[in-house]
Amino acid sequence: MQKLKRRWEITQNWQLIYIVLGVLGLLACGFFVATKIIPGYFEDVTYEYVFVLLTSLIFAYIFYRLCIWLFTKLKKRWQVTYRWELIAIFIVFAVTGSLSARISGPFMEWIGISSENMSGWFFWPMRILIIFPIYQILLLAMGWLFGQFDFFWSFEKKMLSRFGLKL
């Protein structure tokens, strides 16, 4: 346990939750990819389960290696103090992106915009325009929830300044 704490620069036990959430996220992503590529020609369901399990673990490991590579690049660039903070930041980005895309659908239906009653040339740009402010608000809220509000507040200011908006 001490080796794990030293590797991820964990100083307090509550920070271990980010390691657990990170591993669960990697396994979930591996499972998602494995279920999408399953060939569907297994006659015995046991073989299908074994295939999904092994493929999930392989993809989870590939995603883990990708994250470790990204951590080495982004820790210095984002000026993050501890490695466990990078896990929290990645989780916030993942949850915020998924949640803002998920929320935008019902919101567009609520205001009367759907792909059935208008052209895709109008619908998708409108959806992206609606996702943008939802994403900004959720990014700060999730950043606060995961203890990374200062990072995301400066990230927001930098991103909005690139769009010509000053805070």
N, C-alpha and C positions, 0 to 999 in steps of 0.2 A: 504494500500500500504506500509506503514511503517513497518508493521508486516512482510510482505513478504520480504522487503529489509533486515530487521534484521535477519530473518531466513536463508536467503541465503547469508548473509554477503556482500550485495551489497552496495558499497560506491558511485557509480556514476550511473546516469540514463541509460547510454548506455549499462551497464552490464545486464540490463533487457532483452536484446535480447537473452541471453543465456537461460533464463527462458522460453521465448516464443518458441525458437527452441527446447528446451528439451520437452516441453509439446507437440508440434507438432510431434516430433519424437516418443514419447510414444504413441500418438494417431495413428500415421501411423503404428507402429509395431502392435498395437492391431488390427487395421483394416486388416493388412496383415494376421495375424493369423486367424482372424474371417472368412475371405473369403476363407481360405484354409480348414477350418473345416465345412463349411456350408454343411448341409446334402443334399440339392438339391431336396428334396421332398415337398417343399412348393408349393401349387397350386396357392396361391395368392401372388403376388410379394410384397405386403405390408407387409406380415408376414416375408418375406425374408429380407426386409429392416430393420424391427424392430429387427429381430434376429441378423443381422450383426451389427446394431448400439449398441444394448445391449452387445453383445459379445465383440465388439471392446472396449467399455468402461470398461468392466470387465478385459480384458487382459491388457489394458493400466494401470489400477489401480494395477494389479499384477506386471507389469513391473516397475511401480513407486515404489512400496514397495521394490522390488528387488534392484533398484538403490539406494534407501535411505540406505538400509542395506550395499550395497557395498561402499557407500560414507563414512560410519562410519569406515569401515575397511581400505579403501585406502587413506583417507585424511592424516592420520598419517604416513602410510608407504611411500607414495609418497612425503611427506613433502610439501603439497599444503597449501597455506595460506588461501584462501577463498573457500567456498563451490561452488560458481558459477564457479570457475575454473575447478572443477571436471566435471561439465556439459559440459564445452568447451572441456575438454580432452576426455570425452566419445563420444562427437559428432565427434571429429577428428578421433578417432579410428574407429567409424562406417563408416564415409564417406571414409576414406582411404582404409579400407578393401574392401568395396563394389566397389569402383572406381578402385582399382588395379586389382581385379578379372575381372571387366568389360573391362578394357583396355587390359588385357593380351590376350583375345580372338582374337581381330583384329590384335594385334601385331604378334601372332603366325601364323595367316593366311597370314600376310604380308611376313613373313620369310619362308612360305611354309610348316608349320607343322599343320596338322589337324587330327582329330580322324578318318577321312575316309581313309587317306592314310598311316596310321601306327597303330601299335598295341597300345592298351590302356596301356600296361605295359611300353611303351616308352613315349606315349603322356602325361599322367598325371604327371609323374616326371618332364618332360620337362616344363610343364605348371607351376608347383610349382617353379621350378628354375627360370623361367622368372618372375613370380609374385614377388618373393623376392626382387630383386633390384627396381622394380617399386614401391613396397610398401615402401621401405626405402626412396626413393625420395619424394613420395607423402606424407609420414608421416611428413617430415620436412616442405614441402610446405604448407600443411594444418595446421600444428602447427603454422607456421608463420602467415597464414591467420586468424586464430582464436586467435592470441595473446599469444600463448603458446609455442613459439619457444624454449625458454630456457629449459623448461621441456622436450620437445621431443628431443632436441639435447643431453641432458644427458641420456635420455632413449635410444637413438640410440647408443651412445658410450658404454653404459652398455650391450646392446643386442649384438652388434658386438664383444665386448670383450669376451663374452661367446662363440662366434664362433671362437675365436682365432685371430680376427682382431683387431689391436690397432689403434686408431685415435689420 
